[in-house]
Amino acid sequence: MPIPEEVTGDEIDKDVRQELQSLPKTLAEDVARNLVMVARLLDEDPESAYGYSRVALRLASRVAAVREAAGFAAYANQKYSEALAEFRAARRMTGSVELWPVMADCERGLGRPEKALDMAGTPEVHKLDKAGQVEMRLVAAGARRDMGQLNAAIVTLQSPELASNSVQPWTARLRYAYADALLAAGREQEAREWFAKAVESDRDGSTDASDRLAELDGVDFVDALDEDEDEAGESRGTTSGDEAESDGRG
């Protein structure tokens, strides 16, 4: 797959670069450039990101960072079985537990919410950092919803992190998930309050909380282009009418 000339491979994280030092120099550069493309395209073009990840995997399947990148690319394309296999491989290589939440979410994607819940109760969760623990809580709540256990999902999300007034990278998503669960349970007023809180903490637009809040408030969004065209049409109609009256008076 083509890679822009300006992509050198030096853009990758220093820890990943260190992992690639086990490879011959030219090969390491090729792998690094493909990993850069995966990272760049993962959100906006996951299909292309997946393609670059397969190239990197073909070149260096014994590098943990490559297996992890391949896992996230597969995950972004909803290839959950493939993603889970890659995450497991990366975890075997590193011994790290940081992929535990996304591995559990793959189990959800494969239609196995019970397995995801089992993973949420293992000792690995206690080894996660705060962000990882919050992510695991979100996955567990999602699994509860998959099983139709709305009240249990709501309770799962109730935590010191949810109650905290401080804004952390996970705050908006946690508040959003809580609001969405409340709404699904028919608790609309509470849901509105939490969607509003999610909006307050969503500094990078990671959720559509503002749209959900507007829906609850009955706000209809009108396409600005359509509105301009309507106004232009009305203006043309008025002008024509005025000209007709002018002709009649003459």
Secondary structure, DSSP 8 states (H G I E B T S, - for coil): ----TT--STTS-HHHHHHHTTS-HHHHHHHHHHHHHHHHHTTT-HHHHHHHHHHHHHH-TT-HHHHHHHHHHHHHTT-HHHHHHHHHHHHHHH---TTHHHHHHHHHHTT-HHHHHHHHTSGGGGGS-HHHHHHHHHHHHHHHHHTT-HHHHHHHH-SHHHH--S--TTHHHHHHHHHHHHHHTT-HHHHHHHHHHHHHH-TT--S-HHHHHHHHTT-----HHHHHHHHHHHHHHHHHHHHHHHHHH-
